[in-house]
Amino acid sequence: MQLVSSHTELKDEEKREIERILVKLQELTNKEGLTRSNIDKTKEALAKYGWLIQPLIQVLMKLLDPG
């Protein structure tokens, strides 16, 4: 969320939307585990926030493959 809050050009509504999407990912992960399908769903939901996709994917990939 720090990455999102550092983007001052985002409106509060946009920040809430991104937060909602990330909370949904967390809920899916808690329920089903971190899967590529869940990551893909999140990427689609965040498509209009293209700058966020790459940092998020890097974090998620590290979680999928901690080795």
Secondary structure, 3 states (H helix, E strand, C coil): CHHHHCCCCCCHHHHHHHHHHHHHHHHHHHHHCCCHHHHHHHHHHCCCCHHHHHHHHHHHHHHHCCC
